Amino acid sequence: MAEEIKAELLEEDTQKGKFMTFQTGKEFFGISISYVNEIIVMQPITAIPEVEDYIKGLINLRGKIIPVIDVRVRFKMEPIEYTDRTCIIVINVKSTVIGLIVEKIAEVDTIMDDDIIPPPTLGHKENEQNKYVYGLARTGDTVKLLLDPEKLIKDEDIEVIEELQEEEQ
């Protein structure tokens, strides 16, 4: 028992301050690595009728049905064609596994709490992505917008996703 707890604490320590960063449009985003299961190449997507436009559909990942969300469309950016750089970050949020379609993976970055500042609120009310950003971090010569996956995925989306996964089984 003590060994398991020790291993868990060690894993938490190695993940502390680590963010998977990716590029969408001209912006760089980061998501805490503690949410990330894996990164996969683009997969064939089965479209789902009558869902939000940013929910692109379902993929089959080693026999498990996973919904995928296009981050660009979620942020109300113009959709673009997927390329060989496009990939899917598979995350676990609110006990649900979801894929985030991103244009380009950047790197795993170490960002300590001291280096994170809250996003400015002035004049950004119309900026859709700010609803999902909990902090800004300067790394090198870029600023990364740190995403809160809990806000990125709506509870209603999770309900729809769970229903779809049940139907697929």
N, C-alpha and C positions, 0 to 999 in steps of 0.2 A: 504493500500500500504506500509506504513512505517513498519507495523507489518511483512509483507512478507520479506522485505529487512532485518529487524532485525533477523528474523529466519534464513535466508540464511547466513548471516554473522556469526551467532552463530554456524551453522552447519559447516561452513568453519573452524572456530576456533577449534571445537572439532576434526576435521579431520586433522588439521595441524600437520605435523610430524608423522602421523600414517601410518604404512606400514603393509600390509598383507605379512607375510613371509612364504616361503615354501621351501621344499628341492627337488632338482633334482640331482641325482647322489650324489656326496659328497658335492656339493655346496649348499649354502643357498642363496635364492634370496628374494628381497622385491619389492612390487609394491605399489605405493601410494594408500591408501584406498579410495581416492577420485574417482578412476577408478572402484572400486569393487562394483558390484551390490549385489552379493550373492555367496555363496559357496554351491555346490550341490554334491551329491554322483554321482558316475559314472553312466551314462545312456546308453541305447542302442544307437549306432551310425549308421546312414545310410551313407555308403560310397558314395563318389562322384567320378565318373571317370574323368580322365584327369585334375587333379589339383595337386598342389605341394604336395610332400609326407607328409609334416608336417600338412597339412589340412586333418584331419582324417575323416571329414564328417559333418553331421548335426544331431542335437538332437532336440526333441520336448519338449520344456519347457513350460508347461501350455498353450499349443496351439500356442506358438511362435517358429518359426524355427530358431535355432541358430547354426552357424558353430562352430566347435571346432578344436583347434590347439594343437598338442602335443608339449609341450615346449622342451622336450628332443630332439625330432627329429628336431625342429626348430634350436636348438643349435648344430646340427650335432653330437649328442651323439647316441650311440647304442640304438635302441628302446628296451623296456622291456615289459613284460606282465603286464597288469593292475591288481592290487590287491584290497583288500577291503580298503586299505589306499589311493588309487588313487582317486582323486576328481577333480572337475571342478570349477575353479574360473571364474565366469561370470563377464566380465568387459564391460565397455562402453568406446570405443575409437574411435575417429573420427566419432562420431554420429552413430556408429555401435556396436551392442551387439555381443560379441564373447566369447566363452568359452576357457579357457586355461586348458589343462589337465596337472595336476602336480602329482608327486608321493606322496607327503605328505605335508599337511599344518603344519606349525610350530606354529606361533602365530601372534597376532597383536603386533607390536613393535613400540615404540615411538622413533623416530630418528630425532633429531633436525638438522637444516642446518649446524650448527657448527661442527657436528660429521660426516659430509659427505665429503669425499675427492674424487677428480677425479680419475678415474682408470688409472693405469700406462699404458704407450703405448709401453714401451721397450719390444721387443721380443714376443709380443702377437698378431702380425698381423694375424697369422694363427688361432687364437682362435675365433671361430665364435660368441660366446656369447658376446664378448667385444663390438661388434657393437651395442648391445642393452642395454649396461650398461652405465649409466651416472654417477654413483658414487659408492663408497665403504663406508660401515659403520661398525665400530666395535661395537658389542653389546655383553657384557659379554666376553666369550672367543671365539666367532665366528665372522667371517667377512661376512657381507651380501652384495651381489651384487645387487644394486638397478637398476631395469629395467625401461626403457623408453618405455611404451606400444605403443607410437606413432611410434617408430622405429621397434618394434617387428612385427607389422602388416603393410605389404606393401600396398601402394595405389592400386596396381594391384590386390592384394588379396581382398581388400574391393570391388572393382568393380565386381570380380567374385562372391563374397559372396552376394552382392546386387542382382545380376542377379539370383542366385540360390534361394534367398528368394522370389523374385517376381514370379518365376516359381512355388514355393510351394504353393502360395496363391490362 
